[in-house]
Every structure is written in C-alpha cells, then in structure tokens.
C-alpha cells in the first residue's frame, strides 16, 4: 500500500497517499470512490527559528 496515514472521520475514510489527502465513503465492499481533498506536493519544508 502507498498510504502513509489513515483515519475515520465519522463514516468517511480519510488518508494520505503520495503527498495527497483523500476521502472516501465506506461501503459494504470497502472504501468507495476516492475524492482528492488537497495535493500537498507543491509545498516545501522551510526551517524557522522559534520566536522565543
């Protein structure tokens, strides 16, 4: 599996796969059609010094 994190949000399954956040309703056969919520791939890490 390529997913990195998953959890249930009420009756919906949400997960992260290859830098993208997805959601799908659950059916009797498993997760339904996935919907892309957000693609985080364009974001880059930037080190910041704490303000204290």
mmJSON file of the N, C-alpha and C atoms, coordinates in Angstrom:
{"data_MODEL":{"atom_site":{
"group_PDB":["ATOM","ATOM","ATOM","ATOM","ATOM","ATOM","ATOM","ATOM","ATOM","ATOM","ATOM","ATOM","ATOM","ATOM","ATOM","ATOM","ATOM","ATOM","ATOM","ATOM","ATOM","ATOM","ATOM","ATOM","ATOM","ATOM","ATOM","ATOM","ATOM","ATOM","ATOM","ATOM","ATOM","ATOM","ATOM","ATOM","ATOM","ATOM","ATOM","ATOM","ATOM","ATOM","ATOM","ATOM","ATOM","ATOM","ATOM","ATOM","ATOM","ATOM","ATOM","ATOM","ATOM","ATOM","ATOM","ATOM","ATOM","ATOM","ATOM","ATOM","ATOM","ATOM","ATOM","ATOM","ATOM","ATOM","ATOM","ATOM","ATOM","ATOM","ATOM","ATOM","ATOM","ATOM","ATOM","ATOM","ATOM","ATOM","ATOM","ATOM","ATOM","ATOM","ATOM","ATOM","ATOM","ATOM","ATOM","ATOM","ATOM","ATOM","ATOM","ATOM","ATOM","ATOM","ATOM","ATOM","ATOM","ATOM","ATOM","ATOM","ATOM","ATOM","ATOM","ATOM","ATOM","ATOM","ATOM","ATOM","ATOM","ATOM","ATOM","ATOM","ATOM","ATOM","ATOM","ATOM","ATOM","ATOM","ATOM","ATOM","ATOM","ATOM","ATOM","ATOM","ATOM","ATOM","ATOM","ATOM","ATOM","ATOM","ATOM","ATOM","ATOM","ATOM","ATOM","ATOM","ATOM","ATOM","ATOM","ATOM","ATOM","ATOM","ATOM","ATOM","ATOM","ATOM","ATOM","ATOM","ATOM","ATOM","ATOM","ATOM","ATOM","ATOM","ATOM","ATOM"],
"id":[1,2,3,4,5,6,7,8,9,10,11,12,13,14,15,16,17,18,19,20,21,22,23,24,25,26,27,28,29,30,31,32,33,34,35,36,37,38,39,40,41,42,43,44,45,46,47,48,49,50,51,52,53,54,55,56,57,58,59,60,61,62,63,64,65,66,67,68,69,70,71,72,73,74,75,76,77,78,79,80,81,82,83,84,85,86,87,88,89,90,91,92,93,94,95,96,97,98,99,100,101,102,103,104,105,106,107,108,109,110,111,112,113,114,115,116,117,118,119,120,121,122,123,124,125,126,127,128,129,130,131,132,133,134,135,136,137,138,139,140,141,142,143,144,145,146,147,148,149,150,151,152,153,154,155,156],
"type_symbol":["N","C","C","N","C","C","N","C","C","N","C","C","N","C","C","N","C","C","N","C","C","N","C","C","N","C","C","N","C","C","N","C","C","N","C","C","N","C","C","N","C","C","N","C","C","N","C","C","N","C","C","N","C","C","N","C","C","N","C","C","N","C","C","N","C","C","N","C","C","N","C","C","N","C","C","N","C","C","N","C","C","N","C","C","N","C","C","N","C","C","N","C","C","N","C","C","N","C","C","N","C","C","N","C","C","N","C","C","N","C","C","N","C","C","N","C","C","N","C","C","N","C","C","N","C","C","N","C","C","N","C","C","N","C","C","N","C","C","N","C","C","N","C","C","N","C","C","N","C","C","N","C","C","N","C","C"],
"label_atom_id":["N","CA","C","N","CA","C","N","CA","C","N","CA","C","N","CA","C","N","CA","C","N","CA","C","N","CA","C","N","CA","C","N","CA","C","N","CA","C","N","CA","C","N","CA","C","N","CA","C","N","CA","C","N","CA","C","N","CA","C","N","CA","C","N","CA","C","N","CA","C","N","CA","C","N","CA","C","N","CA","C","N","CA","C","N","CA","C","N","CA","C","N","CA","C","N","CA","C","N","CA","C","N","CA","C","N","CA","C","N","CA","C","N","CA","C","N","CA","C","N","CA","C","N","CA","C","N","CA","C","N","CA","C","N","CA","C","N","CA","C","N","CA","C","N","CA","C","N","CA","C","N","CA","C","N","CA","C","N","CA","C","N","CA","C","N","CA","C","N","CA","C","N","CA","C","N","CA","C","N","CA","C"],
"label_alt_id":[null,null,null,null,null,null,null,null,null,null,null,null,null,null,null,null,null,null,null,null,null,null,null,null,null,null,null,null,null,null,null,null,null,null,null,null,null,null,null,null,null,null,null,null,null,null,null,null,null,null,null,null,null,null,null,null,null,null,null,null,null,null,null,null,null,null,null,null,null,null,null,null,null,null,null,null,null,null,null,null,null,null,null,null,null,null,null,null,null,null,null,null,null,null,null,null,null,null,null,null,null,null,null,null,null,null,null,null,null,null,null,null,null,null,null,null,null,null,null,null,null,null,null,null,null,null,null,null,null,null,null,null,null,null,null,null,null,null,null,null,null,null,null,null,null,null,null,null,null,null,null,null,null,null,null,null],
"label_comp_id":["UNK","UNK","UNK","UNK","UNK","UNK","UNK","UNK","UNK","UNK","UNK","UNK","UNK","UNK","UNK","UNK","UNK","UNK","UNK","UNK","UNK","UNK","UNK","UNK","UNK","UNK","UNK","UNK","UNK","UNK","UNK","UNK","UNK","UNK","UNK","UNK","UNK","UNK","UNK","UNK","UNK","UNK","UNK","UNK","UNK","UNK","UNK","UNK","UNK","UNK","UNK","UNK","UNK","UNK","UNK","UNK","UNK","UNK","UNK","UNK","UNK","UNK","UNK","UNK","UNK","UNK","UNK","UNK","UNK","UNK","UNK","UNK","UNK","UNK","UNK","UNK","UNK","UNK","UNK","UNK","UNK","UNK","UNK","UNK","UNK","UNK","UNK","UNK","UNK","UNK","UNK","UNK","UNK","UNK","UNK","UNK","UNK","UNK","UNK","UNK","UNK","UNK","UNK","UNK","UNK","UNK","UNK","UNK","UNK","UNK","UNK","UNK","UNK","UNK","UNK","UNK","UNK","UNK","UNK","UNK","UNK","UNK","UNK","UNK","UNK","UNK","UNK","UNK","UNK","UNK","UNK","UNK","UNK","UNK","UNK","UNK","UNK","UNK","UNK","UNK","UNK","UNK","UNK","UNK","UNK","UNK","UNK","UNK","UNK","UNK","UNK","UNK","UNK","UNK","UNK","UNK"],
"label_asym_id":["A","A","A","A","A","A","A","A","A","A","A","A","A","A","A","A","A","A","A","A","A","A","A","A","A","A","A","A","A","A","A","A","A","A","A","A","A","A","A","A","A","A","A","A","A","A","A","A","A","A","A","A","A","A","A","A","A","A","A","A","A","A","A","A","A","A","A","A","A","A","A","A","A","A","A","A","A","A","A","A","A","A","A","A","A","A","A","A","A","A","A","A","A","A","A","A","A","A","A","A","A","A","A","A","A","A","A","A","A","A","A","A","A","A","A","A","A","A","A","A","A","A","A","A","A","A","A","A","A","A","A","A","A","A","A","A","A","A","A","A","A","A","A","A","A","A","A","A","A","A","A","A","A","A","A","A"],
"label_entity_id":["1","1","1","1","1","1","1","1","1","1","1","1","1","1","1","1","1","1","1","1","1","1","1","1","1","1","1","1","1","1","1","1","1","1","1","1","1","1","1","1","1","1","1","1","1","1","1","1","1","1","1","1","1","1","1","1","1","1","1","1","1","1","1","1","1","1","1","1","1","1","1","1","1","1","1","1","1","1","1","1","1","1","1","1","1","1","1","1","1","1","1","1","1","1","1","1","1","1","1","1","1","1","1","1","1","1","1","1","1","1","1","1","1","1","1","1","1","1","1","1","1","1","1","1","1","1","1","1","1","1","1","1","1","1","1","1","1","1","1","1","1","1","1","1","1","1","1","1","1","1","1","1","1","1","1","1"],
"label_seq_id":[1,1,1,2,2,2,3,3,3,4,4,4,5,5,5,6,6,6,7,7,7,8,8,8,9,9,9,10,10,10,11,11,11,12,12,12,13,13,13,14,14,14,15,15,15,16,16,16,17,17,17,18,18,18,19,19,19,20,20,20,21,21,21,22,22,22,23,23,23,24,24,24,25,25,25,26,26,26,27,27,27,28,28,28,29,29,29,30,30,30,31,31,31,32,32,32,33,33,33,34,34,34,35,35,35,36,36,36,37,37,37,38,38,38,39,39,39,40,40,40,41,41,41,42,42,42,43,43,43,44,44,44,45,45,45,46,46,46,47,47,47,48,48,48,49,49,49,50,50,50,51,51,51,52,52,52],
"pdbx_PDB_ins_code":[null,null,null,null,null,null,null,null,null,null,null,null,null,null,null,null,null,null,null,null,null,null,null,null,null,null,null,null,null,null,null,null,null,null,null,null,null,null,null,null,null,null,null,null,null,null,null,null,null,null,null,null,null,null,null,null,null,null,null,null,null,null,null,null,null,null,null,null,null,null,null,null,null,null,null,null,null,null,null,null,null,null,null,null,null,null,null,null,null,null,null,null,null,null,null,null,null,null,null,null,null,null,null,null,null,null,null,null,null,null,null,null,null,null,null,null,null,null,null,null,null,null,null,null,null,null,null,null,null,null,null,null,null,null,null,null,null,null,null,null,null,null,null,null,null,null,null,null,null,null,null,null,null,null,null,null],
"Cartn_x":[0.839,0.0,0.881,0.418,1.162,0.685,-0.291,-0.8,0.167,0.187,1.104,0.365,-0.916,-1.719,-3.178,-3.99,-5.418,-6.173,-7.434,-8.293,-9.732,-10.655,-12.073,-12.526,-13.295,-13.91,-15.413,-16.016,-17.421,-17.537,-18.279,-18.437,-17.531,-16.628,-15.721,-14.309,-13.63,-12.228,-11.401,-10.429,-9.511,-8.098,-7.272,-5.91,-5.008,-3.696,-2.68,-1.921,-1.789,-1.089,-0.285,1.029,1.926,1.744,1.601,1.503,0.133,-0.889,-2.244,-3.198,-4.129,-5.134,-6.416,-6.938,-8.135,-9.214,-10.467,-11.6,-12.485,-13.052,-13.982,-15.013,-16.233,-17.271,-17.044,-17.515,-17.372,-18.619,-18.407,-19.499,-19.338,-20.288,-20.175,-18.986,-18.49,-17.346,-16.022,-16.045,-14.826,-14.965,-13.846,-13.907,-14.523,-15.312,-15.911,-14.93,-15.461,-14.642,-13.905,-12.572,-11.824,-12.009,-12.032,-12.079,-10.812,-10.108,-8.905,-9.323,-8.858,-9.162,-8.085,-6.814,-5.732,-4.449,-3.738,-2.431,-1.36,-0.608,0.43,1.796,1.915,3.211,3.925,3.237,3.958,4.59,4.179,4.71,6.124,6.953,8.315,8.545,9.476,9.809,10.676,10.37,11.176,11.464,12.732,13.126,12.937,12.23,12.013,12.567,13.161,13.641,12.467,12.362,11.287,11.378,10.229,10.244,10.576,10.958,11.274,12.711],
"Cartn_y":[-1.188,0.0,1.246,2.277,3.53,4.577,4.236,5.225,5.383,6.601,6.93,7.16,7.47,7.748,7.541,7.047,6.873,6.959,7.422,7.516,7.607,7.355,7.528,8.892,9.59,10.863,10.642,10.222,9.822,8.54,8.599,7.416,7.469,8.43,8.586,8.138,7.527,7.164,8.285,8.804,9.818,9.258,9.566,9.043,9.932,9.774,10.475,9.438,9.732,8.83,9.664,9.458,10.161,11.675,12.21,13.65,14.251,13.418,13.914,13.393,14.259,13.908,13.502,12.325,11.782,11.473,11.383,10.963,10.048,9.041,8.141,7.644,7.5,6.894,5.396,4.803,3.36,2.66,1.562,0.73,-0.656,-1.532,-2.895,-3.637,-3.153,-3.777,-3.078,-2.052,-1.308,0.15,0.853,2.272,2.485,3.562,3.917,4.7,5.453,6.244,7.343,7.418,8.44,9.831,10.833,12.234,12.91,13.598,14.331,15.587,15.733,16.921,17.991,17.578,18.553,17.848,18.475,17.982,18.829,18.221,18.929,18.872,18.234,18.059,19.363,20.432,21.673,22.343,21.956,22.587,22.086,22.968,22.602,22.952,22.239,22.483,23.728,24.577,25.768,25.818,25.759,25.794,27.216,27.341,28.63,28.577,29.665,29.738,30.105,29.441,29.721,31.175,31.836,33.259,33.525,32.535,32.757,32.437],
"Cartn_z":[0.0,0.0,0.0,-0.676,-0.764,0.236,1.075,2.023,3.182,3.759,4.852,6.166,6.106,7.293,6.903,7.832,7.578,8.893,8.808,9.985,9.501,10.412,10.114,10.606,9.782,10.14,10.038,11.147,11.106,10.305,9.205,8.351,7.122,7.067,5.921,6.289,5.341,5.491,4.875,5.613,5.084,5.17,4.179,4.17,3.319,3.548,2.768,1.958,0.683,-0.235,-1.216,-1.242,-2.167,-2.093,-0.867,-0.675,-0.901,-1.121,-1.358,-0.288,0.129,1.125,0.405,0.724,0.081,1.109,0.622,1.451,0.601,1.256,0.57,1.566,1.103,1.921,2.003,3.072,3.24,2.713,2.008,1.516,2.129,1.866,2.397,1.793,0.646,-0.02,0.289,1.137,1.473,1.086,0.936,0.58,-0.793,-0.911,-2.192,-3.052,-3.997,-4.919,-4.152,-4.262,-3.525,-4.123,-3.241,-3.656,-3.144,-4.022,-3.641,-2.891,-1.648,-0.859,-1.031,-1.036,-1.208,-1.634,-2.568,-3.01,-2.32,-1.398,-0.653,-1.341,-2.479,-3.134,-3.489,-3.882,-4.192,-2.966,-1.769,-0.557,-0.275,0.272,0.643,2.105,2.722,4.119,4.215,5.185,5.443,6.935,7.298,8.704,9.227,10.361,11.013,12.429,12.869,14.241,15.137,16.281,17.234,17.695,17.901,18.262,19.723,20.493,21.91,22.207],
"occupancy":[1.0,1.0,1.0,1.0,1.0,1.0,1.0,1.0,1.0,1.0,1.0,1.0,1.0,1.0,1.0,1.0,1.0,1.0,1.0,1.0,1.0,1.0,1.0,1.0,1.0,1.0,1.0,1.0,1.0,1.0,1.0,1.0,1.0,1.0,1.0,1.0,1.0,1.0,1.0,1.0,1.0,1.0,1.0,1.0,1.0,1.0,1.0,1.0,1.0,1.0,1.0,1.0,1.0,1.0,1.0,1.0,1.0,1.0,1.0,1.0,1.0,1.0,1.0,1.0,1.0,1.0,1.0,1.0,1.0,1.0,1.0,1.0,1.0,1.0,1.0,1.0,1.0,1.0,1.0,1.0,1.0,1.0,1.0,1.0,1.0,1.0,1.0,1.0,1.0,1.0,1.0,1.0,1.0,1.0,1.0,1.0,1.0,1.0,1.0,1.0,1.0,1.0,1.0,1.0,1.0,1.0,1.0,1.0,1.0,1.0,1.0,1.0,1.0,1.0,1.0,1.0,1.0,1.0,1.0,1.0,1.0,1.0,1.0,1.0,1.0,1.0,1.0,1.0,1.0,1.0,1.0,1.0,1.0,1.0,1.0,1.0,1.0,1.0,1.0,1.0,1.0,1.0,1.0,1.0,1.0,1.0,1.0,1.0,1.0,1.0,1.0,1.0,1.0,1.0,1.0,1.0],
"B_iso_or_equiv":[0.0,0.0,0.0,0.0,0.0,0.0,0.0,0.0,0.0,0.0,0.0,0.0,0.0,0.0,0.0,0.0,0.0,0.0,0.0,0.0,0.0,0.0,0.0,0.0,0.0,0.0,0.0,0.0,0.0,0.0,0.0,0.0,0.0,0.0,0.0,0.0,0.0,0.0,0.0,0.0,0.0,0.0,0.0,0.0,0.0,0.0,0.0,0.0,0.0,0.0,0.0,0.0,0.0,0.0,0.0,0.0,0.0,0.0,0.0,0.0,0.0,0.0,0.0,0.0,0.0,0.0,0.0,0.0,0.0,0.0,0.0,0.0,0.0,0.0,0.0,0.0,0.0,0.0,0.0,0.0,0.0,0.0,0.0,0.0,0.0,0.0,0.0,0.0,0.0,0.0,0.0,0.0,0.0,0.0,0.0,0.0,0.0,0.0,0.0,0.0,0.0,0.0,0.0,0.0,0.0,0.0,0.0,0.0,0.0,0.0,0.0,0.0,0.0,0.0,0.0,0.0,0.0,0.0,0.0,0.0,0.0,0.0,0.0,0.0,0.0,0.0,0.0,0.0,0.0,0.0,0.0,0.0,0.0,0.0,0.0,0.0,0.0,0.0,0.0,0.0,0.0,0.0,0.0,0.0,0.0,0.0,0.0,0.0,0.0,0.0,0.0,0.0,0.0,0.0,0.0,0.0],
"pdbx_formal_charge":[null,null,null,null,null,null,null,null,null,null,null,null,null,null,null,null,null,null,null,null,null,null,null,null,null,null,null,null,null,null,null,null,null,null,null,null,null,null,null,null,null,null,null,null,null,null,null,null,null,null,null,null,null,null,null,null,null,null,null,null,null,null,null,null,null,null,null,null,null,null,null,null,null,null,null,null,null,null,null,null,null,null,null,null,null,null,null,null,null,null,null,null,null,null,null,null,null,null,null,null,null,null,null,null,null,null,null,null,null,null,null,null,null,null,null,null,null,null,null,null,null,null,null,null,null,null,null,null,null,null,null,null,null,null,null,null,null,null,null,null,null,null,null,null,null,null,null,null,null,null,null,null,null,null,null,null],
"auth_seq_id":[1,1,1,2,2,2,3,3,3,4,4,4,5,5,5,6,6,6,7,7,7,8,8,8,9,9,9,10,10,10,11,11,11,12,12,12,13,13,13,14,14,14,15,15,15,16,16,16,17,17,17,18,18,18,19,19,19,20,20,20,21,21,21,22,22,22,23,23,23,24,24,24,25,25,25,26,26,26,27,27,27,28,28,28,29,29,29,30,30,30,31,31,31,32,32,32,33,33,33,34,34,34,35,35,35,36,36,36,37,37,37,38,38,38,39,39,39,40,40,40,41,41,41,42,42,42,43,43,43,44,44,44,45,45,45,46,46,46,47,47,47,48,48,48,49,49,49,50,50,50,51,51,51,52,52,52],
"auth_comp_id":["UNK","UNK","UNK","UNK","UNK","UNK","UNK","UNK","UNK","UNK","UNK","UNK","UNK","UNK","UNK","UNK","UNK","UNK","UNK","UNK","UNK","UNK","UNK","UNK","UNK","UNK","UNK","UNK","UNK","UNK","UNK","UNK","UNK","UNK","UNK","UNK","UNK","UNK","UNK","UNK","UNK","UNK","UNK","UNK","UNK","UNK","UNK","UNK","UNK","UNK","UNK","UNK","UNK","UNK","UNK","UNK","UNK","UNK","UNK","UNK","UNK","UNK","UNK","UNK","UNK","UNK","UNK","UNK","UNK","UNK","UNK","UNK","UNK","UNK","UNK","UNK","UNK","UNK","UNK","UNK","UNK","UNK","UNK","UNK","UNK","UNK","UNK","UNK","UNK","UNK","UNK","UNK","UNK","UNK","UNK","UNK","UNK","UNK","UNK","UNK","UNK","UNK","UNK","UNK","UNK","UNK","UNK","UNK","UNK","UNK","UNK","UNK","UNK","UNK","UNK","UNK","UNK","UNK","UNK","UNK","UNK","UNK","UNK","UNK","UNK","UNK","UNK","UNK","UNK","UNK","UNK","UNK","UNK","UNK","UNK","UNK","UNK","UNK","UNK","UNK","UNK","UNK","UNK","UNK","UNK","UNK","UNK","UNK","UNK","UNK","UNK","UNK","UNK","UNK","UNK","UNK"],
"auth_asym_id":["A","A","A","A","A","A","A","A","A","A","A","A","A","A","A","A","A","A","A","A","A","A","A","A","A","A","A","A","A","A","A","A","A","A","A","A","A","A","A","A","A","A","A","A","A","A","A","A","A","A","A","A","A","A","A","A","A","A","A","A","A","A","A","A","A","A","A","A","A","A","A","A","A","A","A","A","A","A","A","A","A","A","A","A","A","A","A","A","A","A","A","A","A","A","A","A","A","A","A","A","A","A","A","A","A","A","A","A","A","A","A","A","A","A","A","A","A","A","A","A","A","A","A","A","A","A","A","A","A","A","A","A","A","A","A","A","A","A","A","A","A","A","A","A","A","A","A","A","A","A","A","A","A","A","A","A"],
"auth_atom_id":["N","CA","C","N","CA","C","N","CA","C","N","CA","C","N","CA","C","N","CA","C","N","CA","C","N","CA","C","N","CA","C","N","CA","C","N","CA","C","N","CA","C","N","CA","C","N","CA","C","N","CA","C","N","CA","C","N","CA","C","N","CA","C","N","CA","C","N","CA","C","N","CA","C","N","CA","C","N","CA","C","N","CA","C","N","CA","C","N","CA","C","N","CA","C","N","CA","C","N","CA","C","N","CA","C","N","CA","C","N","CA","C","N","CA","C","N","CA","C","N","CA","C","N","CA","C","N","CA","C","N","CA","C","N","CA","C","N","CA","C","N","CA","C","N","CA","C","N","CA","C","N","CA","C","N","CA","C","N","CA","C","N","CA","C","N","CA","C","N","CA","C","N","CA","C","N","CA","C","N","CA","C"],
"pdbx_PDB_model_num":[1,1,1,1,1,1,1,1,1,1,1,1,1,1,1,1,1,1,1,1,1,1,1,1,1,1,1,1,1,1,1,1,1,1,1,1,1,1,1,1,1,1,1,1,1,1,1,1,1,1,1,1,1,1,1,1,1,1,1,1,1,1,1,1,1,1,1,1,1,1,1,1,1,1,1,1,1,1,1,1,1,1,1,1,1,1,1,1,1,1,1,1,1,1,1,1,1,1,1,1,1,1,1,1,1,1,1,1,1,1,1,1,1,1,1,1,1,1,1,1,1,1,1,1,1,1,1,1,1,1,1,1,1,1,1,1,1,1,1,1,1,1,1,1,1,1,1,1,1,1,1,1,1,1,1,1]
}}}
